[in-house]
């Protein structure tokens, strides 16, 4: 069996190459990286997992190519929604 190849890239490198994106974030780490990454089309602070709140976020979503979660579990879960 061949070994698994793990590619390490920084968040700066990844976000520079994904096109227009919406960032669902927690702070930290957003405040530490926001000025070093390609600007997001939209930044959503992950504050609530209430279904009505999440649906309102989707309704207001711009035409992003990708949605990414940056931070902890609530940022990742919001991005997945």
C-alpha positions in Angstrom: 0.0 0.0 0.0 1.3 3.4 -0.9 1.7 6.0 1.9 -1.0 8.7 2.2 0.3 12.0 0.9 -0.6 14.9 3.1 -0.3 18.4 1.5 0.3 21.2 3.9 -0.7 24.7 2.8 -1.5 27.8 4.7 -4.9 29.4 4.9 -3.4 32.3 3.0 -2.5 30.1 0.1 -5.8 28.2 0.1 -8.0 31.3 0.1 -5.9 33.0 -2.6 -6.8 30.3 -5.0 -10.5 29.5 -4.5 -12.2 32.5 -6.1 -15.0 34.4 -4.5 -15.8 33.0 -1.1 -18.0 33.6 1.9 -16.2 33.1 5.2 -18.1 31.7 8.2 -15.9 32.7 11.1 -15.2 32.6 14.8 -12.9 35.0 16.5 -10.2 34.0 17.1 -8.8 33.0 14.6 -10.4 35.3 12.1 -9.0 38.5 13.5 -5.5 37.0 13.2 -5.8 36.1 9.6 -8.3 38.5 8.1 -5.8 41.1 6.9 -3.5 38.4 5.4 -5.9 36.5 3.2 -7.7 37.4 0.0 -10.8 39.5 0.9 -14.0 37.5 1.3 -17.1 38.4 -0.6 -19.0 38.1 2.7 -18.0 37.4 6.3 -20.5 35.7 8.6 -19.9 35.6 12.3 -21.0 32.2 13.5 -23.2 33.2 16.5 -26.2 31.0 16.3 -27.2 27.6 15.0 -30.9 28.5 15.2 -32.5 27.2 11.9 -34.3 30.5 11.2 -31.0 32.4 11.6 -29.2 30.0 9.3 -31.9 30.1 6.6 -31.7 33.9 6.7 -28.0 33.7 6.0 -28.6 31.5 3.0 -31.2 33.9 1.7 -28.7 36.8 1.8 -25.8 34.8 0.3 -24.0 36.6 -2.6 -22.8 34.6 -5.6 -19.8 33.1 -3.9 -17.9 30.2 -5.5 -17.2 28.6 -2.1 -18.2 28.8 1.5 -15.5 28.2 4.1 -15.5 27.8 7.8 -12.6 29.4 9.7 -12.5 28.7 13.4 -14.2 26.2 15.7 -17.2 23.9 15.4 -19.9 26.6 15.0 -18.0 28.2 12.1 -17.6 24.9 10.4 -21.2 23.9 11.0 -22.5 27.3 9.7 -20.4 26.9 6.6 -21.8 23.3 6.0 -25.4 24.6 6.3 
